Amino acid sequence: MRAALLHMAADAGASLGVIIGGAVILAIGGFEWIAVGRLLHDCLGGGGELSVVGRLSATTEGQSASGHRSSGRSGRIWLDRRQRSLRRFEVGIYRDRVLPRFQDKVMARKPNREVRARMCDSLAGEVVEIGFGTGLNVPYYPAGVTRVVAVEPSALCMRIAAPRIAKSTVPVDMGGLDGERLDLPSDHFDAALSTWTMCTIPDLDRALAEIRRVLKPGGVLHFVEHGHAPDASVAKWQERIEPLNKRLAGGCHLTRQIPTFVERAGFELDDLNTYYFEGEPKPFGYTFEGRAIRR
Ligand SMILES: C[S@@+](CC[C@H](N)C(=O)[O-])C[C@H]1O[C@@H](n2cnc3c(N)ncnc32)[C@H](O)[C@@H]1O
């Protein structure tokens, strides 16, 4: 059965197939997707066997995609828990090479663009943007912004952002890799911007303390974030799927009560709108859009 499925996938032009628990779940044309298969396997409990069949059409009996001999009949590379270095490699590929491209597409949708325009509209002076991503806010920086300092850990995101930065009339400088540790002066910035980033930063309390530190007293944090929904049935789903979502979406939490974090860090909420984001399944789309003043 498996062999038949894999041959079908190969005939369809796939260069990679992944089997989990007897079913082909991925049969596609990119090496990076090994990482996705591995992550899914782990998230599904890691109990079943996982086999990765590389470059289906080129695979010969007992010869794996990478040219190594393997014990599988059709060139399977059998992975087990002891292969930690391979796993780190896979996760690294997924995080560094797949996710930023995916993020650039998903975050560029029309409803997001409308929110970006609102979030950037009243920015002025020197701005620090936390989780700059692929620079999707750049076209919306208004003329009153004199400089943006971008904080972003992903090198690929910054590469994808380069043409947007090149076109910008507002100067954009790289300001570090981690919102939890800002190597930036205290009491300096007029505003901070965070769009769909607070879900991902591992220690959000620490990052907000840093944002507060670098803002001038009275400086404004503009934020749009998704998080914990008030409806019990939605919140229950958020709790259920959060572990899987964190694995697949770069550490993205679904259950963060963003305004609570913001107030706890020493900000006063000035304006807050909450809603389910258009076109987004409810567990992923409960949105907090607002501004908060540094106390
Ligand atoms: C969902 S994306 C949003 C990107 C961008 N703000 C946008 O609106 O398109 C979350 C971003 O947060 C970044 N990120 C993750 N951990 C971070 C950290 N500790 N400090 C700053 N940014 C971080 C990720 O690399 C990613 O680009």
The ligand as an ORCA input file, in Angstrom:
! r2SCAN-3c Opt
* xyz 0 1
  C       4.156     36.494     12.728
  S       5.642     37.299     12.396
  C       5.131     38.992     12.188
  C       6.136     39.784     11.409
  C       5.796     41.264     11.169
  N       5.666     41.988     12.402
  C       4.565     41.429     10.321
  O       3.623     42.091     10.761
  O       4.544     40.894      9.201
  C       6.494     37.344     13.971
  C       7.898     37.881     13.843
  O       8.484     37.961     15.144
  C       9.854     37.637     15.014
  N      10.394     37.263     16.337
  C      10.415     36.043     16.901
  N      11.051     36.091     18.089
  C      11.430     37.365     18.275
  C      12.153     38.053     19.305
  N      12.573     37.412     20.408
  N      12.392     39.369     19.151
  C      11.956     40.024     18.052
  N      11.278     39.438     17.051
  C      11.018     38.133     17.152
  C       9.849     36.513     13.999
  O      11.115     36.282     13.427
  C       8.825     37.016     13.001
  O       9.402     37.775     11.990
*
